[in-house]
Amino acid sequence: MCGIAGFTHRGRPAPAGRIETVTQSLHHRGPDQWGVHEAPDCSIGAVRLRIIDLAGGEQPIYSADRDTVIVFNGEIYNHDELREELRARGRQFRSRSDTEVVLQGFLEWNTGVFEKLRGMFGVALWTESKKRLVLARDRMGIKPLYLYRKGADLYFGSELKAILGHPEIPRVFSKAGLNSYLSLNYIPAPHSMIDGVTKLAPGYWLEWLDGRERVEPYWKLKFAPRGDTKIETAKEELDALLKSAVKEHLISDVPLGIWASGGVDSSTVLHYASEVAGQQLKTFSVSFQGRTFDESPWFREVAQKYNTDHHEFDLNPEHDLAATVEQIPFYSDEPSADAGALPVWYLSKMTRRHVTVALSGEGADELFGGYYTYLADKYAGWMRTIPRPIRSASRSLAGLLPVSDEKVSFEYKVKRFLTGSLLDPLEAHLYWNGTFTPQERAHLLSEQWHTRMQAPPNYQSYMELDQHWYLADDILYKCDRMSMAHSLEVRPPLLDHRLVEFAARLPENFKVNGGKLKFLLKDLMTGKLPDSVLTRKKEGFDIPAHDWFRNSLKPLLHDTITPQAIREMGIFREGAVEAVLRAHDRREANYGYHLWGLLMLFLWKKQWNAATS
C-alpha cells in the first residue's frame, strides 16, 4: 500500500522541493520507502508500504527506455496471472511487484490495462515523449484520488493534504460539499469540502495530454436482475466467487490478519480464509464491555470456531478519547461525520502492532441488502398511504418518548423512521443514513450558505445508489483514512468486482426477502457459521455518541464548538448550533451523531484553516 502525488507544470519549472514536500505529506501511507520523478512538464512521487516483493518494488518504477514511469497505490491480486500473459507477449520484468505489472500492462494495452486489473488502486503514469499523464482509480473507489485544475495544469494526490500542500491552491469551503456533508455525513464524488478540488470517480481513467484533458470510464456496473435465477444455482456461484476472492486477497509477503466483528460479513471472510490459508489466522476485534451493543460474545465464538490467534480492544471512556478524536481531522483529510471512524482508528492501531495487512467485510450490506434502511424504505411506502396530518401527529407523539443513552435505541429509531416518512422517498433513504433533514439544514445554515443538495443520478434501486455514494465515500473512505493513519493495509474481498457484478444480477428478493436481510448470503452460510451469528440483530460499527457527548466527550465538544468558533466559521445561523447543543445536553433529543459531524467539521476547520470566502 502506498500514497501517490504529483502535478503538471507545463512550460515552467516546478517549485524547488515541492514534489518532495507533497509526497512526504503522505508518509503515514507508506513509511517504508519514498521516491520522486521530476520531468520538465510533470513531477510525480510515491511513498511505499512494502507488501509484495519487499526488495524489488521500490517506486517510482520505469520502463526499460525510461520514457514511461509509474507511481502506484494499492494491490493487484491477479498480478501473477497478468505477468505470465505479458511475458508471453514478450514483456520482460525486473521484479515480482504488482506495480511493474501495471506499468508493463499499460505499455502493452494502454488504458485497456485497467479493465484487466483485479484489485484496489490509484495510479499515475507519465510518458515523457508524449507529454502524457494518465491517472486511474479502482472500480469501487476503495483507494482515493483527488484532483485540482489550475489553468492547463493538473494536481493530484491520494489524500487532500497532498493537494493542499501547494500554497497556490486556495483553501475555501465548497458550498456543495458542505451541504452534502450535513445531509449525508459524507461528500460524494466528484465533490470535496474544498472548492475546486474534486475526486476521480471510481472506475474511471483520466488522460492529461500536453494540457488537454479527457476522462473516460473503463467499467460501469450494470444492475440487471435476472428473474430466472434459481436460488441453488446462485448459492453455488456465490460460494465459488467468495472462495476465489478471499484466496486472492490473502496474497502477501508480510503478516496478515482478519477484522472480525462477529457479524455475517466478516465471519464469512474468515470462513473462506480458514479454508485456504493453511495456517492459523490472526483476528482482531473491538468490544464495548458492559454495553448492550457489545459484540464480543459473537466474535469470540467465531474466533474459537476457527481457532484463530485472537486479539481485541475494549473501547471505553477510560481511554483518552478526546485526544484521539482531535487527531482524526488531520488523517481524515475531509471532515468525517461517520462516528464509526473512532472504533476503526483503535482497531487499526491494535491490528498494526501484529500485522501489516487485514481483510475486512466491507461491501456485503450494499451488495446483498444488509441495512435496516431497506426495510424502512419498504415500510415507509406503506406509511405514506396514511394521510400526512396523521403521520405528523404520530411523529409529535413519538417526541414524548423518553430520550435514551443507548447507541441506537428504540426511541431513536422510531423518531428517525417517522421523520423520514414525512420526506419524499429519496430524501428519506438518504436521511436514514445521514443526519440533518433538508428542513433542519436550511434552519442551521445561513441563507448564503444553504443550497439544495444535488439529487443523485437515476439509479434502479437504493442498493445501487448506496454502492455508488455511501459505500465509496463513507464506508471505504473511513476505512482507508483510519487504517492508513496507522500504516495498515485493509482489503475488502467482498468487493472483488466479479462478486459485485454477480450481486447486481440477483433478483431483489434474493437480497431482501420479506423482513429478512441478506437472504442469499445468510442462506449460503447456514451450516457454515454459528446460528447465533446468522440470527443476531445487526449492530452498527460506531460509538454510543449520545451518551459520550453528555459525558466523556462533552468537554471537548463544548470547548471546540464555542460561540466564538461558530461566529468565526461564518456559515451557520445565529444560535442554530447552540440550540442543537442545548437540546442534546438537556436530553430533549438525541443529537449525538449530528454533534459528531459538527465537532469533526469544527476540528477540521481548525486543522486545515479553510476559509469561507
Residue pairs with C-beta under 8 A, 6 or more apart in sequence:
1 29
1 30
1 49
1 51
1 73
1 74
1 75
1 484
1 487
1 489
2 29
2 30
2 46
2 47
2 48
2 49
2 59
2 71
2 72
2 73
2 74
2 158
3 23
3 26
3 29
3 30
3 46
3 47
3 73
3 157
3 158
3 159
3 162
3 484
4 26
4 44
4 45
4 46
4 71
4 72
4 73
4 122
4 123
4 124
4 156
4 157
4 158
5 19
5 22
5 23
5 25
5 26
5 44
5 45
5 46
5 156
5 157
5 158
5 162
5 165
6 19
6 22
6 42
6 43
6 44
6 45
6 71
6 124
6 126
6 133
6 155
6 156
6 157
7 14
7 18
7 19
7 22
7 42
7 43
7 153
7 154
7 155
7 156
7 166
8 41
8 42
8 133
8 152
8 153
8 154
8 155
8 208
8 211
9 41
9 42
9 43
9 153
10 41
10 131
10 152
10 153
10 210
10 211
11 41
13 40
14 38
14 43
18 43
18 165
18 166
19 36
19 38
19 43
19 44
19 45
20 36
20 45
21 165
22 45
22 157
22 162
22 163
22 165
22 166
23 34
23 36
23 45
23 46
23 47
23 162
24 34
24 47
25 159
25 161
25 162
25 165
26 47
26 157
26 158
26 159
26 161
26 162
27 34
27 47
28 331
28 484
28 485
28 486
28 487
29 47
29 49
29 73
29 158
29 159
29 484
29 487
30 46
30 47
30 48
30 49
30 487
31 47
31 49
31 487
32 48
32 49
32 50
33 47
33 48
33 50
33 58
33 59
34 45
34 46
34 47
34 48
34 59
35 45
35 46
35 48
35 58
35 59
35 60
36 43
36 44
36 45
36 46
36 60
37 43
37 44
37 45
37 60
37 62
37 69
37 71
37 126
39 126
39 128
41 131
41 210
42 126
42 131
42 133
44 60
44 69
44 71
44 124
44 126
45 60
45 71
46 59
46 60
46 71
46 72
46 73
48 57
48 58
48 59
49 356
49 487
49 489
50 57
50 253
50 254
51 75
51 252
51 253
51 254
51 356
51 357
51 489
52 75
52 79
52 96
52 97
52 98
52 251
52 252
52 253
53 95
53 96
53 97
53 98
53 253
54 253
54 254
56 94
56 95
56 96
56 97
57 95
57 96
57 97
57 98
57 99
57 100
59 70
59 71
59 72
59 99
60 69
60 70
60 71
61 69
61 70
61 72
61 95
61 97
61 99
61 100
61 103
62 68
62 69
63 69
63 103
63 107
64 92
67 127
67 128
67 129
68 103
68 106
68 107
68 125
68 126
68 127
68 128
69 125
69 126
69 128
70 99
70 100
70 102
70 103
70 106
70 123
70 124
70 125
71 123
71 124
72 98
72 99
72 102
72 121
72 122
72 123
72 124
73 121
73 122
73 123
73 143
73 158
74 119
74 120
74 121
74 122
74 123
74 138
74 142
74 143
75 98
75 119
75 120
75 121
75 251
75 489
75 491
76 82
76 98
76 101
76 102
76 117
76 118
76 119
76 121
77 118
77 119
77 248
77 249
77 251
77 496
78 116
78 117
78 118
78 119
78 248
79 97
79 98
79 101
79 102
79 119
82 101
82 105
82 116
82 117
83 93
83 101
83 104
86 93
86 101
86 104
86 105
86 108
87 93
89 108
91 104
91 107
91 108
93 100
93 101
93 104
94 100
98 119
102 113
102 117
102 121
102 123
103 125
105 113
105 116
105 117
106 113
106 125
106 134
109 116
111 134
111 136
111 205
111 207
111 216
111 218
112 218
114 136
114 205
114 218
114 219
115 218
115 219
117 138
118 248
118 496
118 497
118 498
119 138
120 138
120 140
120 142
120 143
120 491
120 492
120 495
121 136
121 137
121 138
121 143
122 135
122 136
122 137
122 138
122 143
122 144
122 145
122 158
122 200
123 135
123 136
124 133
124 134
124 135
124 156
125 133
125 134
125 135
126 132
126 133
127 133
127 134
130 209
130 210
131 209
131 210
132 207
132 208
132 209
132 210
133 154
133 207
133 208
133 209
134 205
134 206
134 207
134 208
135 145
135 147
135 156
135 200
135 205
135 206
135 208
136 200
136 204
136 205
136 206
136 218
137 143
137 144
137 145
137 200
137 201
137 202
137 203
137 204
137 205
138 202
138 203
139 202
139 203
139 219
139 221
139 497
139 500
140 202
140 203
140 363
140 467
140 471
140 472
140 476
140 495
140 497
140 500
141 189
141 201
141 202
141 203
141 471
141 472
141 473
141 476
142 476
142 480
142 492
142 495
143 158
143 480
144 158
144 159
144 199
144 477
144 480
145 156
145 157
145 158
145 199
145 200
146 156
146 157
146 158
146 159
146 160
146 162
146 163
146 192
146 197
146 198
146 199
146 200
147 154
147 155
147 156
147 163
147 197
147 198
147 199
147 200
147 206
148 154
148 155
148 156
148 163
148 166
148 169
148 196
148 197
148 198
149 155
149 196
149 213
150 168
150 169
152 211
152 212
153 211
154 206
154 208
154 213
155 163
155 166
155 169
156 162
156 163
156 200
157 163
157 165
159 333
159 481
160 192
160 193
160 194
160 197
160 333
160 334
161 330
161 333
163 169
163 194
163 197
164 171
164 194
164 608
169 196
169 197
170 195
170 196
170 611
171 194
171 608
171 609
171 610
171 611
172 194
172 195
172 196
172 610
172 611
172 612
172 613
173 193
173 194
173 195
173 571
173 610
173 611
173 612
174 191
174 192
174 193
174 194
174 195
174 196
174 197
175 195
175 449
175 451
176 191
176 451
176 453
176 454
177 187
177 191
177 192
177 193
177 194
177 195
177 334
178 193
178 445
178 449
178 571
179 441
179 445
179 449
179 450
179 451
179 452
179 453
180 186
180 187
180 188
180 191
180 453
180 454
181 187
181 193
181 334
181 335
181 337
181 597
181 601
182 435
182 436
182 441
182 444
182 445
182 597
183 430
183 431
183 434
183 435
183 436
183 438
183 441
183 453
184 430
184 433
184 434
184 453
184 469
184 470
184 474
185 337
185 338
185 433
185 434
185 435
185 474
185 593
185 597
186 336
186 337
186 338
186 469
186 470
186 473
186 474
186 477
187 193
187 334
187 473
188 456
188 468
188 469
188 472
188 473
189 198
189 199
189 200
189 201
189 202
189 472
189 473
190 198
190 199
190 200
190 201
191 198
191 199
192 198
192 199
192 334
193 334
193 335
193 604
193 610
194 610
199 473
200 206
200 215
201 217
202 468
202 472
203 217
203 218
203 219
203 220
203 221
204 215
204 216
204 217
204 218
205 215
205 216
205 218
206 213
206 214
206 215
207 213
207 214
207 215
207 216
219 497
221 464
221 467
221 500
221 501
221 504
222 501
222 504
223 459
223 460
223 461
223 464
223 504
224 504
224 505
225 504
225 505
225 506
225 507
225 508
226 505
226 506
226 507
227 507
229 505
229 506
229 507
229 510
231 510
231 520
231 523
234 506
234 510
234 520
235 520
235 523
235 524
237 502
238 499
238 502
238 520
238 521
238 524
239 524
241 496
241 498
241 499
241 502
242 268
242 272
242 493
242 494
242 499
243 272
243 275
243 276
244 496
244 498
245 493
245 494
245 496
245 498
245 499
246 269
246 272
246 273
246 276
246 359
246 493
247 272
247 276
248 493
248 496
249 359
249 491
249 493
249 496
250 256
250 273
250 276
250 277
250 359
252 356
252 357
254 355
254 356
254 357
255 282
255 354
255 355
255 356
255 357
256 282
256 355
256 356
256 357
256 358
256 359
257 281
257 282
257 283
257 284
257 351
257 354
257 355
257 357
257 358
257 359
258 266
258 269
258 270
258 273
258 281
258 282
258 283
258 284
258 308
258 358
258 359
258 360
259 266
259 283
259 284
259 285
259 347
259 351
259 358
259 359
259 360
259 361
259 490
260 266
260 267
260 270
260 283
260 284
260 285
260 299
260 302
260 303
260 308
260 310
261 267
261 285
261 286
261 295
261 298
261 299
261 361
261 541
262 285
262 295
262 296
262 297
262 298
262 299
262 300
262 301
262 302
262 533
262 536
263 295
263 298
263 361
263 533
263 536
263 538
263 539
264 361
264 364
264 370
264 518
264 521
264 522
264 525
264 529
264 533
264 534
265 361
265 362
265 363
265 364
265 365
265 370
265 494
266 299
266 360
266 361
267 302
267 361
267 525
267 529
267 533
268 361
268 364
268 494
268 521
268 525
268 529
269 359
269 360
269 361
269 493
269 494
270 281
270 283
270 302
270 306
270 308
271 306
271 525
271 528
271 529
272 493
273 281
273 359
274 281
274 306
280 307
280 308
280 309
281 306
281 308
281 309
282 308
282 309
282 310
282 311
282 354
282 355
283 299
283 302
283 303
283 306
283 308
283 309
283 310
283 311
284 310
284 311
284 312
284 313
284 347
284 350
284 351
284 354
284 358
285 295
285 296
285 299
285 303
285 310
285 311
285 312
285 313
285 347
286 312
286 313
286 314
286 315
286 343
286 346
286 347
286 541
287 294
287 295
287 296
287 299
287 312
287 313
287 314
287 315
288 294
288 295
288 314
288 315
288 316
288 544
289 296
289 314
289 316
290 316
291 407
291 544
292 406
293 406
293 407
293 408
293 539
293 544
295 539
296 312
297 532
298 530
298 532
298 533
298 536
299 310
299 312
300 310
300 312
301 530
301 532
301 533
302 529
302 530
302 533
303 310
305 530
311 350
311 351
311 354
312 350
313 346
313 347
313 350
315 342
315 343
315 346
315 543
317 548
317 551
317 552
319 346
321 342
321 548
321 552
321 553
322 552
322 553
322 555
322 556
324 342
324 345
324 346
325 342
325 553
325 556
325 599
325 603
326 556
326 603
327 345
327 485
328 336
328 341
328 342
328 345
328 482
328 600
328 603
329 335
329 336
329 600
329 603
329 604
329 606
329 607
329 608
330 607
331 481
331 482
331 484
331 485
332 341
332 478
332 481
332 482
332 600
332 604
333 481
334 604
335 597
335 600
335 601
335 603
335 604
336 477
336 478
336 481
336 600
337 435
337 593
337 596
337 597
337 600
337 601
338 474
338 475
338 478
338 542
339 542
339 543
339 545
339 592
339 593
339 596
340 478
340 540
340 541
340 542
340 543
341 478
341 481
341 482
342 542
342 543
343 541
343 542
343 543
344 478
344 479
344 482
344 483
344 541
345 482
345 485
345 486
348 482
348 483
348 485
348 486
348 488
348 490
349 486
351 358
351 486
351 488
352 486
352 487
352 488
355 488
356 487
356 488
356 489
357 488
357 489
357 490
357 491
358 483
358 488
358 489
358 490
358 491
359 490
359 491
359 492
359 493
360 479
360 490
360 491
360 492
361 492
361 494
362 471
362 475
362 476
362 479
362 492
362 494
362 495
363 471
363 475
363 492
363 494
363 495
363 499
363 500
364 370
364 494
364 518
364 521
365 371
365 518
366 463
366 466
366 467
366 470
366 471
366 475
367 463
367 467
367 494
367 495
367 499
367 500
367 503
368 503
368 506
368 511
368 518
368 519
368 520
368 521
369 463
369 508
369 511
369 512
369 517
369 518
369 519
370 517
370 518
370 538
371 433
371 466
371 517
371 538
372 413
372 517
372 538
373 429
373 432
373 433
373 462
374 462
374 463
374 511
374 512
374 517
375 512
375 515
375 517
376 417
376 420
376 428
376 429
376 432
377 425
377 428
377 429
377 462
378 512
379 417
380 417
380 420
380 421
380 425
380 428
381 425
383 391
383 421
384 391
384 421
384 425
388 422
391 418
391 421
391 422
392 422
394 418
395 415
395 418
395 419
395 421
395 422
398 411
398 414
398 415
398 418
399 415
401 411
401 414
401 415
402 411
403 411
403 546
403 587
403 588
403 589
403 590
404 410
404 411
404 412
404 546
404 590
405 544
405 546
405 547
405 550
406 412
406 544
406 546
406 547
407 539
407 540
407 542
407 543
407 544
407 545
407 546
407 547
408 540
409 590
411 590
412 546
412 590
415 590
416 431
416 432
417 432
419 431
419 437
420 427
420 428
420 429
420 431
420 432
421 428
423 431
423 437
423 438
426 455
426 456
427 437
427 438
429 462
429 465
431 437
433 466
433 470
433 474
435 593
435 594
435 597
436 444
436 594
438 452
438 453
441 450
442 450
443 573
443 576
444 572
444 573
444 576
444 577
444 580
445 571
445 572
445 573
445 576
446 570
446 571
446 572
446 573
449 571
449 572
449 612
456 465
456 468
456 469
459 465
459 468
461 508
463 511
464 504
467 500
476 492
479 490
479 492
480 490
483 489
483 490
503 511
506 520
509 519
510 519
510 520
511 517
511 518
511 519
511 520
512 519
513 519
516 522
517 538
522 534
525 534
526 534
542 593
543 596
544 592
545 592
545 593
545 595
545 596
546 584
546 590
546 591
546 592
546 593
547 592
548 554
548 592
549 557
549 584
549 591
549 592
549 595
549 596
550 584
550 585
550 587
553 599
554 585
556 599
557 581
557 595
557 599
558 581
560 599
560 602
560 603
560 606
561 577
561 581
561 598
561 599
561 602
563 578
565 602
565 606
566 572
566 577
566 578
569 602
569 605
569 612
570 612
570 613
571 612
577 598
580 591
580 594
580 595
580 598
581 595
582 588
583 589
583 591
584 590
584 591
584 592
584 594
584 595
604 610
